[in-house]
Amino acid sequence: MIKAAKASSPWDVRVGVHVGPVVAGVVGRKHALFDVWGNTVNTASRIESHGIINGVNVSKEALAEIGDQCVYDRLEKCEAKGLGTIDMYNVLELVGSGSGSATKKRRQCNN
């Protein structure tokens, strides 16, 4: 049954990544759950929901951390409620660390 479901309708997945401080903790007493909160989590969620399906979508701040290790496209800016305008990028592929080739491969879409 699972095999048939995957064959007829592939999963669509989006990932949103942002960097920054978070607050973490355990919620509940009977059935304890670990959770994280904060502006960083909200921003990552907005990036995920406005990003490309089947893509890893990152913020400008996250790209600053990994930009020399990946090939990416610039996406349209998104307006996020309560957060303002967010610059978004889609990671296309990772490049070997220390190779220096990512700088030559960077692409930007015209917005």
N, C-alpha and C positions, 0 to 999 in steps of 0.2 A: 504494500500500500504506500509506504514512504517513497519507494523507488518510482512508483507511478506518479505520485504528487510532484516529485522533483522533475520528472520528465515532462509533465504537462505545463507546469508553471514554475520556472526557476525563481529562487529567492532574490529579492532586490534588497541590498544592504547599503546603508550610508553610514559613514563614520565622521564625527566632528571632533577636532582636537584643538584645544587652547591651553595655554600655560599660565600659571599663576597660583596664588594661595587658595587653599580650600580649608573647610572645617570638616572634620570627620568624627563619626561617633556611632554608637550602638543605639538602635531604636527598639523599644519593646522589652517586656520582661518575660512573658511566656515563650514567645517565639522571637528571639533577638535577631535583628537584621543590622548589618553594617551599612552605613550610607555616608555620602559626602554632599556638602552644600556649599554655596557661595557663588559669587559673580563669575568665577572661572567656569564652574559647572554650567551655569546659565548660558554663558557665551558659547561653550562647546555644544550645547544643545541647539542653540540657534544656528550655528554653523552646520550642524548635522542636518537640521530640517530644511535649510535653504541650499544645501550642497547637491552635488551630482550623485545620482543613484549609482551604486556599485563603485564608489570612489572614496578616497580618504581626503577629506576636506579639512584644511587647517587655517588658522588665523594668521595674521601678519606676525604676531608675537611668536607663535609656534614655528612659523617658517624661519624666523631669525635664528632659532635653535637648530634647525635641521636643513636649512636651505643649501648648504654646500655639500650635502649628502644625498640630494635627490634632484630629479627633473620634475618641474611643475608648470602648471598653467595658472595664470591669474583668472579668477572668476569675477563676475559682476559683484559689486558691493551690495550688501544686503542691509536693509533697515530692520533692526531688531528692537522690539518693544522694550523700552526701559534702558536700552544699552546704546542706542544711536546707530551710526553707520559702522559696519564691520567689513574690513578688507578680507577677502577670502581667496584661497588658493587650493588647487587640486593637485595632490601628489601623484605623478604618473608612474614613477619608478624610483627605486633607490639605486645609488651608485656606490661602488666600492669606496670605503673610507680611505682618505689620503690620496686618492687617484688624481684629484684636481680636475677631473673631466666634467663634473657637474656644472661648473661655471660656464663652460662652453655650450652645454646642452640646454641651459635654461631657456624657456619659451614664455612669452607673455601674449595673451590674447588682447586684441584691440577692443577696448570697451568704450 
